[in-house]
């Protein structure tokens, strides 16, 4: 459960939308949060992967090819 205080203008807009569509306000709040959260989640996941990539020890291509028996 989450309680959120909204500015009056947003609360009024949400009320109008809910009344005009017959959907509960909570539906639109969930939809808005789901949409909003996607971008920061993607950003932080990409940032985490980039840090891991940069922290990993680089292996020269020739060494990898030799290790796996690939001739070039």
mmCIF file of the N, C-alpha and C atoms, coordinates in Angstrom:
data_MODEL
# 
_entry.id   MODEL 
# 
loop_
_atom_site.group_PDB 
_atom_site.id 
_atom_site.type_symbol 
_atom_site.label_atom_id 
_atom_site.label_alt_id 
_atom_site.label_comp_id 
_atom_site.label_asym_id 
_atom_site.label_entity_id 
_atom_site.label_seq_id 
_atom_site.pdbx_PDB_ins_code 
_atom_site.Cartn_x 
_atom_site.Cartn_y 
_atom_site.Cartn_z 
_atom_site.occupancy 
_atom_site.B_iso_or_equiv 
_atom_site.pdbx_formal_charge 
_atom_site.auth_seq_id 
_atom_site.auth_comp_id 
_atom_site.auth_asym_id 
_atom_site.auth_atom_id 
_atom_site.pdbx_PDB_model_num 
ATOM 1   N N  . UNK A 1 1  ? 0.845   -1.172  0.000   1.00 0.00 ? 1  UNK A N  1 
ATOM 2   C CA . UNK A 1 1  ? 0.000   0.000   0.000   1.00 0.00 ? 1  UNK A CA 1 
ATOM 3   C C  . UNK A 1 1  ? 0.891   1.235   0.000   1.00 0.00 ? 1  UNK A C  1 
ATOM 4   N N  . UNK A 1 2  ? 0.482   2.221   -0.770  1.00 0.00 ? 2  UNK A N  1 
ATOM 5   C CA . UNK A 1 2  ? 1.247   3.449   -0.883  1.00 0.00 ? 2  UNK A CA 1 
ATOM 6   C C  . UNK A 1 2  ? 0.278   4.619   -0.883  1.00 0.00 ? 2  UNK A C  1 
ATOM 7   N N  . UNK A 1 3  ? 0.550   5.584   -0.066  1.00 0.00 ? 3  UNK A N  1 
ATOM 8   C CA . UNK A 1 3  ? -0.259  6.807   -0.049  1.00 0.00 ? 3  UNK A CA 1 
ATOM 9   C C  . UNK A 1 3  ? 0.577   7.932   -0.631  1.00 0.00 ? 3  UNK A C  1 
ATOM 10  N N  . UNK A 1 4  ? -0.016  8.691   -1.542  1.00 0.00 ? 4  UNK A N  1 
ATOM 11  C CA . UNK A 1 4  ? 0.717   9.761   -2.215  1.00 0.00 ? 4  UNK A CA 1 
ATOM 12  C C  . UNK A 1 4  ? -0.129  11.028  -2.179  1.00 0.00 ? 4  UNK A C  1 
ATOM 13  N N  . UNK A 1 5  ? 0.497   12.108  -1.795  1.00 0.00 ? 5  UNK A N  1 
ATOM 14  C CA . UNK A 1 5  ? -0.182  13.411  -1.844  1.00 0.00 ? 5  UNK A CA 1 
ATOM 15  C C  . UNK A 1 5  ? 0.113   14.030  -3.204  1.00 0.00 ? 5  UNK A C  1 
ATOM 16  N N  . UNK A 1 6  ? -0.933  14.400  -3.892  1.00 0.00 ? 6  UNK A N  1 
ATOM 17  C CA . UNK A 1 6  ? -0.778  15.001  -5.208  1.00 0.00 ? 6  UNK A CA 1 
ATOM 18  C C  . UNK A 1 6  ? -1.152  16.477  -5.154  1.00 0.00 ? 6  UNK A C  1 
ATOM 19  N N  . UNK A 1 7  ? -0.512  17.279  -5.987  1.00 0.00 ? 7  UNK A N  1 
ATOM 20  C CA . UNK A 1 7  ? -0.950  18.666  -6.097  1.00 0.00 ? 7  UNK A CA 1 
ATOM 21  C C  . UNK A 1 7  ? -2.413  18.688  -6.573  1.00 0.00 ? 7  UNK A C  1 
ATOM 22  N N  . UNK A 1 8  ? -3.122  19.704  -6.156  1.00 0.00 ? 8  UNK A N  1 
ATOM 23  C CA . UNK A 1 8  ? -4.560  19.783  -6.441  1.00 0.00 ? 8  UNK A CA 1 
ATOM 24  C C  . UNK A 1 8  ? -4.874  19.677  -7.934  1.00 0.00 ? 8  UNK A C  1 
ATOM 25  N N  . UNK A 1 9  ? -4.075  20.337  -8.771  1.00 0.00 ? 9  UNK A N  1 
ATOM 26  C CA . UNK A 1 9  ? -4.357  20.304  -10.210 1.00 0.00 ? 9  UNK A CA 1 
ATOM 27  C C  . UNK A 1 9  ? -4.218  18.900  -10.791 1.00 0.00 ? 9  UNK A C  1 
ATOM 28  N N  . UNK A 1 10 ? -3.236  18.150  -10.320 1.00 0.00 ? 10 UNK A N  1 
ATOM 29  C CA . UNK A 1 10 ? -3.055  16.774  -10.809 1.00 0.00 ? 10 UNK A CA 1 
ATOM 30  C C  . UNK A 1 10 ? -4.177  15.884  -10.278 1.00 0.00 ? 10 UNK A C  1 
ATOM 31  N N  . UNK A 1 11 ? -4.546  16.073  -9.042  1.00 0.00 ? 11 UNK A N  1 
ATOM 32  C CA . UNK A 1 11 ? -5.645  15.302  -8.458  1.00 0.00 ? 11 UNK A CA 1 
ATOM 33  C C  . UNK A 1 11 ? -6.935  15.540  -9.257  1.00 0.00 ? 11 UNK A C  1 
ATOM 34  N N  . UNK A 1 12 ? -7.197  16.796  -9.626  1.00 0.00 ? 12 UNK A N  1 
ATOM 35  C CA . UNK A 1 12 ? -8.395  17.118  -10.401 1.00 0.00 ? 12 UNK A CA 1 
ATOM 36  C C  . UNK A 1 12 ? -8.354  16.471  -11.780 1.00 0.00 ? 12 UNK A C  1 
ATOM 37  N N  . UNK A 1 13 ? -7.208  16.522  -12.421 1.00 0.00 ? 13 UNK A N  1 
ATOM 38  C CA . UNK A 1 13 ? -7.059  15.881  -13.736 1.00 0.00 ? 13 UNK A CA 1 
ATOM 39  C C  . UNK A 1 13 ? -7.277  14.379  -13.639 1.00 0.00 ? 13 UNK A C  1 
ATOM 40  N N  . UNK A 1 14 ? -6.718  13.785  -12.608 1.00 0.00 ? 14 UNK A N  1 
ATOM 41  C CA . UNK A 1 14 ? -6.871  12.350  -12.399 1.00 0.00 ? 14 UNK A CA 1 
ATOM 42  C C  . UNK A 1 14 ? -8.331  11.997  -12.135 1.00 0.00 ? 14 UNK A C  1 
ATOM 43  N N  . UNK A 1 15 ? -8.996  12.795  -11.330 1.00 0.00 ? 15 UNK A N  1 
ATOM 44  C CA . UNK A 1 15 ? -10.429 12.581  -11.065 1.00 0.00 ? 15 UNK A CA 1 
ATOM 45  C C  . UNK A 1 15 ? -11.244 12.641  -12.352 1.00 0.00 ? 15 UNK A C  1 
ATOM 46  N N  . UNK A 1 16 ? -10.988 13.664  -13.160 1.00 0.00 ? 16 UNK A N  1 
ATOM 47  C CA . UNK A 1 16 ? -11.741 13.805  -14.418 1.00 0.00 ? 16 UNK A CA 1 
ATOM 48  C C  . UNK A 1 16 ? -11.505 12.618  -15.341 1.00 0.00 ? 16 UNK A C  1 
ATOM 49  N N  . UNK A 1 17 ? -10.265 12.214  -15.444 1.00 0.00 ? 17 UNK A N  1 
ATOM 50  C CA . UNK A 1 17 ? -9.937  11.083  -16.309 1.00 0.00 ? 17 UNK A CA 1 
ATOM 51  C C  . UNK A 1 17 ? -10.623 9.814   -15.825 1.00 0.00 ? 17 UNK A C  1 
ATOM 52  N N  . UNK A 1 18 ? -10.538 9.557   -14.532 1.00 0.00 ? 18 UNK A N  1 
ATOM 53  C CA . UNK A 1 18 ? -11.161 8.353   -13.968 1.00 0.00 ? 18 UNK A CA 1 
ATOM 54  C C  . UNK A 1 18 ? -12.671 8.371   -14.196 1.00 0.00 ? 18 UNK A C  1 
ATOM 55  N N  . UNK A 1 19 ? -13.303 9.499   -13.966 1.00 0.00 ? 19 UNK A N  1 
ATOM 56  C CA . UNK A 1 19 ? -14.761 9.596   -14.153 1.00 0.00 ? 19 UNK A CA 1 
ATOM 57  C C  . UNK A 1 19 ? -15.150 9.435   -15.613 1.00 0.00 ? 19 UNK A C  1 
ATOM 58  N N  . UNK A 1 20 ? -14.373 10.021  -16.505 1.00 0.00 ? 20 UNK A N  1 
ATOM 59  C CA . UNK A 1 20 ? -14.742 9.956   -17.920 1.00 0.00 ? 20 UNK A CA 1 
ATOM 60  C C  . UNK A 1 20 ? -14.505 8.587   -18.539 1.00 0.00 ? 20 UNK A C  1 
ATOM 61  N N  . UNK A 1 21 ? -13.644 7.800   -17.948 1.00 0.00 ? 21 UNK A N  1 
ATOM 62  C CA . UNK A 1 21 ? -13.337 6.477   -18.514 1.00 0.00 ? 21 UNK A CA 1 
ATOM 63  C C  . UNK A 1 21 ? -13.939 5.328   -17.713 1.00 0.00 ? 21 UNK A C  1 
ATOM 64  N N  . UNK A 1 22 ? -14.389 5.631   -16.490 1.00 0.00 ? 22 UNK A N  1 
ATOM 65  C CA . UNK A 1 22 ? -14.936 4.568   -15.650 1.00 0.00 ? 22 UNK A CA 1 
ATOM 66  C C  . UNK A 1 22 ? -13.879 3.672   -15.029 1.00 0.00 ? 22 UNK A C  1 
ATOM 67  N N  . UNK A 1 23 ? -12.652 4.067   -15.111 1.00 0.00 ? 23 UNK A N  1 
ATOM 68  C CA . UNK A 1 23 ? -11.568 3.305   -14.487 1.00 0.00 ? 23 UNK A CA 1 
ATOM 69  C C  . UNK A 1 23 ? -11.195 3.965   -13.162 1.00 0.00 ? 23 UNK A C  1 
ATOM 70  N N  . UNK A 1 24 ? -10.672 3.182   -12.230 1.00 0.00 ? 24 UNK A N  1 
ATOM 71  C CA . UNK A 1 24 ? -10.257 3.782   -10.954 1.00 0.00 ? 24 UNK A CA 1 
ATOM 72  C C  . UNK A 1 24 ? -8.989  4.616   -11.118 1.00 0.00 ? 24 UNK A C  1 
ATOM 73  N N  . UNK A 1 25 ? -8.834  5.597   -10.254 1.00 0.00 ? 25 UNK A N  1 
ATOM 74  C CA . UNK A 1 25 ? -7.629  6.435   -10.289 1.00 0.00 ? 25 UNK A CA 1 
ATOM 75  C C  . UNK A 1 25 ? -6.373  5.582   -10.115 1.00 0.00 ? 25 UNK A C  1 
ATOM 76  N N  . UNK A 1 26 ? -6.475  4.548   -9.297  1.00 0.00 ? 26 UNK A N  1 
ATOM 77  C CA . UNK A 1 26 ? -5.304  3.692   -9.058  1.00 0.00 ? 26 UNK A CA 1 
ATOM 78  C C  . UNK A 1 26 ? -4.801  3.045   -10.350 1.00 0.00 ? 26 UNK A C  1 
ATOM 79  N N  . UNK A 1 27 ? -5.706  2.771   -11.281 1.00 0.00 ? 27 UNK A N  1 
ATOM 80  C CA . UNK A 1 27 ? -5.294  2.200   -12.570 1.00 0.00 ? 27 UNK A CA 1 
ATOM 81  C C  . UNK A 1 27 ? -4.316  3.148   -13.269 1.00 0.00 ? 27 UNK A C  1 
ATOM 82  N N  . UNK A 1 28 ? -4.686  4.429   -13.326 1.00 0.00 ? 28 UNK A N  1 
ATOM 83  C CA . UNK A 1 28 ? -3.846  5.401   -14.024 1.00 0.00 ? 28 UNK A CA 1 
ATOM 84  C C  . UNK A 1 28 ? -2.548  5.689   -13.283 1.00 0.00 ? 28 UNK A C  1 
ATOM 85  N N  . UNK A 1 29 ? -2.595  5.648   -11.971 1.00 0.00 ? 29 UNK A N  1 
ATOM 86  C CA . UNK A 1 29 ? -1.361  5.839   -11.197 1.00 0.00 ? 29 UNK A CA 1 
ATOM 87  C C  . UNK A 1 29 ? -0.405  4.683   -11.457 1.00 0.00 ? 29 UNK A C  1 
ATOM 88  N N  . UNK A 1 30 ? -0.927  3.451   -11.454 1.00 0.00 ? 30 UNK A N  1 
ATOM 89  C CA . UNK A 1 30 ? -0.077  2.287   -11.745 1.00 0.00 ? 30 UNK A CA 1 
ATOM 90  C C  . UNK A 1 30 ? 0.505   2.370   -13.151 1.00 0.00 ? 30 UNK A C  1 
ATOM 91  N N  . UNK A 1 31 ? -0.341  2.732   -14.126 1.00 0.00 ? 31 UNK A N  1 
ATOM 92  C CA . UNK A 1 31 ? 0.132   2.845   -15.509 1.00 0.00 ? 31 UNK A CA 1 
ATOM 93  C C  . UNK A 1 31 ? 1.227   3.906   -15.636 1.00 0.00 ? 31 UNK A C  1 
ATOM 94  N N  . UNK A 1 32 ? 1.003   5.052   -15.012 1.00 0.00 ? 32 UNK A N  1 
ATOM 95  C CA . UNK A 1 32 ? 1.987   6.139   -15.094 1.00 0.00 ? 32 UNK A CA 1 
ATOM 96  C C  . UNK A 1 32 ? 3.310   5.730   -14.455 1.00 0.00 ? 32 UNK A C  1 
ATOM 97  N N  . UNK A 1 33 ? 3.244   5.083   -13.303 1.00 0.00 ? 33 UNK A N  1 
ATOM 98  C CA . UNK A 1 33 ? 4.482   4.662   -12.638 1.00 0.00 ? 33 UNK A CA 1 
ATOM 99  C C  . UNK A 1 33 ? 5.212   3.594   -13.441 1.00 0.00 ? 33 UNK A C  1 
ATOM 100 N N  . UNK A 1 34 ? 4.462   2.656   -13.981 1.00 0.00 ? 34 UNK A N  1 
ATOM 101 C CA . UNK A 1 34 ? 5.090   1.606   -14.787 1.00 0.00 ? 34 UNK A CA 1 
ATOM 102 C C  . UNK A 1 34 ? 5.821   2.210   -15.978 1.00 0.00 ? 34 UNK A C  1 
ATOM 103 N N  . UNK A 1 35 ? 5.165   3.158   -16.630 1.00 0.00 ? 35 UNK A N  1 
ATOM 104 C CA . UNK A 1 35 ? 5.773   3.809   -17.787 1.00 0.00 ? 35 UNK A CA 1 
ATOM 105 C C  . UNK A 1 35 ? 7.005   4.619   -17.377 1.00 0.00 ? 35 UNK A C  1 
ATOM 106 N N  . UNK A 1 36 ? 6.888   5.365   -16.299 1.00 0.00 ? 36 UNK A N  1 
ATOM 107 C CA . UNK A 1 36 ? 7.988   6.208   -15.848 1.00 0.00 ? 36 UNK A CA 1 
ATOM 108 C C  . UNK A 1 36 ? 9.185   5.381   -15.395 1.00 0.00 ? 36 UNK A C  1 
ATOM 109 N N  . UNK A 1 37 ? 8.937   4.317   -14.663 1.00 0.00 ? 37 UNK A N  1 
ATOM 110 C CA . UNK A 1 37 ? 10.028  3.541   -14.075 1.00 0.00 ? 37 UNK A CA 1 
ATOM 111 C C  . UNK A 1 37 ? 10.863  2.797   -15.108 1.00 0.00 ? 37 UNK A C  1 
ATOM 112 N N  . UNK A 1 38 ? 10.311  2.536   -16.268 1.00 0.00 ? 38 UNK A N  1 
ATOM 113 C CA . UNK A 1 38 ? 11.042  1.776   -17.285 1.00 0.00 ? 38 UNK A CA 1 
ATOM 114 C C  . UNK A 1 38 ? 12.354  2.468   -17.670 1.00 0.00 ? 38 UNK A C  1 
ATOM 115 N N  . UNK A 1 39 ? 12.331  3.776   -17.867 1.00 0.00 ? 39 UNK A N  1 
ATOM 116 C CA . UNK A 1 39 ? 13.545  4.490   -18.296 1.00 0.00 ? 39 UNK A CA 1 
ATOM 117 C C  . UNK A 1 39 ? 14.648  4.473   -17.242 1.00 0.00 ? 39 UNK A C  1 
ATOM 118 N N  . UNK A 1 40 ? 14.366  4.852   -15.977 1.00 0.00 ? 40 UNK A N  1 
ATOM 119 C CA . UNK A 1 40 ? 15.446  4.789   -14.985 1.00 0.00 ? 40 UNK A CA 1 
ATOM 120 C C  . UNK A 1 40 ? 15.949  3.362   -14.755 1.00 0.00 ? 40 UNK A C  1 
ATOM 121 N N  . UNK A 1 41 ? 15.041  2.376   -14.801 1.00 0.00 ? 41 UNK A N  1 
ATOM 122 C CA . UNK A 1 41 ? 15.483  0.986   -14.625 1.00 0.00 ? 41 UNK A CA 1 
ATOM 123 C C  . UNK A 1 41 ? 16.453  0.601   -15.728 1.00 0.00 ? 41 UNK A C  1 
ATOM 124 N N  . UNK A 1 42 ? 16.116  0.928   -16.970 1.00 0.00 ? 42 UNK A N  1 
ATOM 125 C CA . UNK A 1 42 ? 17.005  0.617   -18.096 1.00 0.00 ? 42 UNK A CA 1 
ATOM 126 C C  . UNK A 1 42 ? 18.341  1.339   -17.956 1.00 0.00 ? 42 UNK A C  1 
ATOM 127 N N  . UNK A 1 43 ? 18.284  2.604   -17.558 1.00 0.00 ? 43 UNK A N  1 
ATOM 128 C CA . UNK A 1 43 ? 19.504  3.388   -17.410 1.00 0.00 ? 43 UNK A CA 1 
ATOM 129 C C  . UNK A 1 43 ? 20.433  2.772   -16.366 1.00 0.00 ? 43 UNK A C  1 
ATOM 130 N N  . UNK A 1 44 ? 19.883  2.448   -15.192 1.00 0.00 ? 44 UNK A N  1 
ATOM 131 C CA . UNK A 1 44 ? 20.730  1.911   -14.125 1.00 0.00 ? 44 UNK A CA 1 
ATOM 132 C C  . UNK A 1 44 ? 21.237  0.510   -14.444 1.00 0.00 ? 44 UNK A C  1 
ATOM 133 N N  . UNK A 1 45 ? 20.453  -0.280  -15.157 1.00 0.00 ? 45 UNK A N  1 
ATOM 134 C CA . UNK A 1 45 ? 20.934  -1.589  -15.581 1.00 0.00 ? 45 UNK A CA 1 
ATOM 135 C C  . UNK A 1 45 ? 22.090  -1.427  -16.568 1.00 0.00 ? 45 UNK A C  1 
ATOM 136 N N  . UNK A 1 46 ? 21.943  -0.527  -17.520 1.00 0.00 ? 46 UNK A N  1 
ATOM 137 C CA . UNK A 1 46 ? 23.015  -0.284  -18.495 1.00 0.00 ? 46 UNK A CA 1 
ATOM 138 C C  . UNK A 1 46 ? 24.267  0.236   -17.802 1.00 0.00 ? 46 UNK A C  1 
ATOM 139 N N  . UNK A 1 47 ? 24.073  1.146   -16.845 1.00 0.00 ? 47 UNK A N  1 
ATOM 140 C CA . UNK A 1 47 ? 25.210  1.687   -16.100 1.00 0.00 ? 47 UNK A CA 1 
ATOM 141 C C  . UNK A 1 47 ? 25.932  0.585   -15.321 1.00 0.00 ? 47 UNK A C  1 
ATOM 142 N N  . UNK A 1 48 ? 25.176  -0.295  -14.691 1.00 0.00 ? 48 UNK A N  1 
ATOM 143 C CA . UNK A 1 48 ? 25.761  -1.405  -13.931 1.00 0.00 ? 48 UNK A CA 1 
ATOM 144 C C  . UNK A 1 48 ? 26.548  -2.332  -14.856 1.00 0.00 ? 48 UNK A C  1 
ATOM 145 N N  . UNK A 1 49 ? 25.979  -2.636  -16.007 1.00 0.00 ? 49 UNK A N  1 
ATOM 146 C CA . UNK A 1 49 ? 26.675  -3.509  -16.958 1.00 0.00 ? 49 UNK A CA 1 
ATOM 147 C C  . UNK A 1 49 ? 27.935  -2.852  -17.494 1.00 0.00 ? 49 UNK A C  1 
ATOM 148 N N  . UNK A 1 50 ? 27.881  -1.555  -17.707 1.00 0.00 ? 50 UNK A N  1 
ATOM 149 C CA . UNK A 1 50 ? 29.062  -0.840  -18.200 1.00 0.00 ? 50 UNK A CA 1 
ATOM 150 C C  . UNK A 1 50 ? 30.172  -0.865  -17.150 1.00 0.00 ? 50 UNK A C  1 
ATOM 151 N N  . UNK A 1 51 ? 29.814  -0.679  -15.883 1.00 0.00 ? 51 UNK A N  1 
ATOM 152 C CA . UNK A 1 51 ? 30.830  -0.753  -14.814 1.00 0.00 ? 51 UNK A CA 1 
ATOM 153 C C  . UNK A 1 51 ? 31.449  -2.143  -14.763 1.00 0.00 ? 51 UNK A C  1 
ATOM 154 N N  . UNK A 1 52 ? 30.627  -3.179  -14.894 1.00 0.00 ? 52 UNK A N  1 
ATOM 155 C CA . UNK A 1 52 ? 31.140  -4.551  -14.883 1.00 0.00 ? 52 UNK A CA 1 
ATOM 156 C C  . UNK A 1 52 ? 32.070  -4.788  -16.069 1.00 0.00 ? 52 UNK A C  1 
ATOM 157 N N  . UNK A 1 53 ? 31.654  -4.283  -17.224 1.00 0.00 ? 53 UNK A N  1 
ATOM 158 C CA . UNK A 1 53 ? 32.461  -4.435  -18.433 1.00 0.00 ? 53 UNK A CA 1 
ATOM 159 C C  . UNK A 1 53 ? 33.820  -3.761  -18.265 1.00 0.00 ? 53 UNK A C  1 
ATOM 160 N N  . UNK A 1 54 ? 33.800  -2.539  -17.732 1.00 0.00 ? 54 UNK A N  1 
ATOM 161 C CA . UNK A 1 54 ? 35.051  -1.801  -17.550 1.00 0.00 ? 54 UNK A CA 1 
ATOM 162 C C  . UNK A 1 54 ? 35.949  -2.420  -16.492 1.00 0.00 ? 54 UNK A C  1 
ATOM 163 N N  . UNK A 1 55 ? 35.347  -3.083  -15.505 1.00 0.00 ? 55 UNK A N  1 
ATOM 164 C CA . UNK A 1 55 ? 36.122  -3.688  -14.429 1.00 0.00 ? 55 UNK A CA 1 
ATOM 165 C C  . UNK A 1 55 ? 36.723  -5.031  -14.843 1.00 0.00 ? 55 UNK A C  1 
ATOM 166 N N  . UNK A 1 56 ? 36.146  -5.643  -15.872 1.00 0.00 ? 56 UNK A N  1 
ATOM 167 C CA . UNK A 1 56 ? 36.627  -6.959  -16.308 1.00 0.00 ? 56 UNK A CA 1 
ATOM 168 C C  . UNK A 1 56 ? 38.017  -6.826  -16.928 1.00 0.00 ? 56 UNK A C  1 
ATOM 169 N N  . UNK A 1 57 ? 38.814  -7.854  -16.726 1.00 0.00 ? 57 UNK A N  1 
ATOM 170 C CA . UNK A 1 57 ? 40.161  -7.858  -17.300 1.00 0.00 ? 57 UNK A CA 1 
ATOM 171 C C  . UNK A 1 57 ? 40.050  -8.165  -18.788 1.00 0.00 ? 57 UNK A C  1 
ATOM 172 N N  . UNK A 1 58 ? 40.622  -7.327  -19.603 1.00 0.00 ? 58 UNK A N  1 
ATOM 173 C CA . UNK A 1 58 ? 40.602  -7.516  -21.049 1.00 0.00 ? 58 UNK A CA 1 
ATOM 174 C C  . UNK A 1 58 ? 41.560  -8.639  -21.433 1.00 0.00 ? 58 UNK A C  1 
ATOM 175 N N  . UNK A 1 59 ? 41.116  -9.477  -22.344 1.00 0.00 ? 59 UNK A N  1 
ATOM 176 C CA . UNK A 1 59 ? 41.941  -10.576 -22.846 1.00 0.00 ? 59 UNK A CA 1 
ATOM 177 C C  . UNK A 1 59 ? 42.205  -10.300 -24.319 1.00 0.00 ? 59 UNK A C  1 
ATOM 178 N N  . UNK A 1 60 ? 43.455  -10.246 -24.720 1.00 0.00 ? 60 UNK A N  1 
ATOM 179 C CA . UNK A 1 60 ? 43.764  -9.985  -26.133 1.00 0.00 ? 60 UNK A CA 1 
ATOM 180 C C  . UNK A 1 60 ? 43.125  -11.034 -27.039 1.00 0.00 ? 60 UNK A C  1 
ATOM 181 N N  . UNK A 1 61 ? 42.661  -10.605 -28.207 1.00 0.00 ? 61 UNK A N  1 
ATOM 182 C CA . UNK A 1 61 ? 42.000  -11.496 -29.153 1.00 0.00 ? 61 UNK A CA 1 
ATOM 183 C C  . UNK A 1 61 ? 42.901  -12.659 -29.550 1.00 0.00 ? 61 UNK A C  1 
ATOM 184 N N  . UNK A 1 62 ? 44.174  -12.395 -29.777 1.00 0.00 ? 62 UNK A N  1 
ATOM 185 C CA . UNK A 1 62 ? 45.096  -13.481 -30.159 1.00 0.00 ? 62 UNK A CA 1 
ATOM 186 C C  . UNK A 1 62 ? 45.131  -14.566 -29.088 1.00 0.00 ? 62 UNK A C  1 
ATOM 187 N N  . UNK A 1 63 ? 45.127  -14.182 -27.821 1.00 0.00 ? 63 UNK A N  1 
ATOM 188 C CA . UNK A 1 63 ? 45.125  -15.166 -26.728 1.00 0.00 ? 63 UNK A CA 1 
ATOM 189 C C  . UNK A 1 63 ? 43.845  -15.999 -26.736 1.00 0.00 ? 63 UNK A C  1 
ATOM 190 N N  . UNK A 1 64 ? 42.718  -15.362 -26.946 1.00 0.00 ? 64 UNK A N  1 
ATOM 191 C CA . UNK A 1 64 ? 41.453  -16.096 -26.994 1.00 0.00 ? 64 UNK A CA 1 
ATOM 192 C C  . UNK A 1 64 ? 41.418  -17.075 -28.157 1.00 0.00 ? 64 UNK A C  1 
ATOM 193 N N  . UNK A 1 65 ? 41.880  -16.609 -29.307 1.00 0.00 ? 65 UNK A N  1 
ATOM 194 C CA . UNK A 1 65 ? 41.882  -17.474 -30.489 1.00 0.00 ? 65 UNK A CA 1 
ATOM 195 C C  . UNK A 1 65 ? 42.804  -18.679 -30.276 1.00 0.00 ? 65 UNK A C  1 
ATOM 196 N N  . UNK A 1 66 ? 43.959  -18.437 -29.690 1.00 0.00 ? 66 UNK A N  1 
ATOM 197 C CA . UNK A 1 66 ? 44.898  -19.524 -29.411 1.00 0.00 ? 66 UNK A CA 1 
ATOM 198 C C  . UNK A 1 66 ? 44.275  -20.510 -28.418 1.00 0.00 ? 66 UNK A C  1 
ATOM 199 N N  . UNK A 1 67 ? 43.642  -19.977 -27.365 1.00 0.00 ? 67 UNK A N  1 
ATOM 200 C CA . UNK A 1 67 ? 43.039  -20.810 -26.328 1.00 0.00 ? 67 UNK A CA 1 
ATOM 201 C C  . UNK A 1 67 ? 41.942  -21.707 -26.898 1.00 0.00 ? 67 UNK A C  1 
ATOM 202 N N  . UNK A 1 68 ? 41.241  -21.233 -27.904 1.00 0.00 ? 68 UNK A N  1 
ATOM 203 C CA . UNK A 1 68 ? 40.127  -21.987 -28.469 1.00 0.00 ? 68 UNK A CA 1 
ATOM 204 C C  . UNK A 1 68 ? 40.496  -22.664 -29.794 1.00 0.00 ? 68 UNK A C  1 
ATOM 205 N N  . UNK A 1 69 ? 41.758  -22.666 -30.107 1.00 0.00 ? 69 UNK A N  1 
ATOM 206 C CA . UNK A 1 69 ? 42.225  -23.381 -31.295 1.00 0.00 ? 69 UNK A CA 1 
ATOM 207 C C  . UNK A 1 69 ? 41.780  -22.803 -32.609 1.00 0.00 ? 69 UNK A C  1 
ATOM 208 N N  . UNK A 1 70 ? 41.645  -21.487 -32.652 1.00 0.00 ? 70 UNK A N  1 
ATOM 209 C CA . UNK A 1 70 ? 41.215  -20.838 -33.885 1.00 0.00 ? 70 UNK A CA 1 
ATOM 210 C C  . UNK A 1 70 ? 42.442  -20.255 -34.580 1.00 0.00 ? 70 UNK A C  1 
ATOM 211 N N  . UNK A 1 71 ? 42.588  -20.617 -35.864 1.00 0.00 ? 71 UNK A N  1 
ATOM 212 C CA . UNK A 1 71 ? 43.694  -20.061 -36.656 1.00 0.00 ? 71 UNK A CA 1 
ATOM 213 C C  . UNK A 1 71 ? 43.223  -18.790 -37.340 1.00 0.00 ? 71 UNK A C  1 
ATOM 214 N N  . UNK A 1 72 ? 44.138  -17.851 -37.459 1.00 0.00 ? 72 UNK A N  1 
ATOM 215 C CA . UNK A 1 72 ? 43.773  -16.618 -38.186 1.00 0.00 ? 72 UNK A CA 1 
ATOM 216 C C  . UNK A 1 72 ? 44.724  -16.326 -39.280 1.00 0.00 ? 72 UNK A C  1 
# 
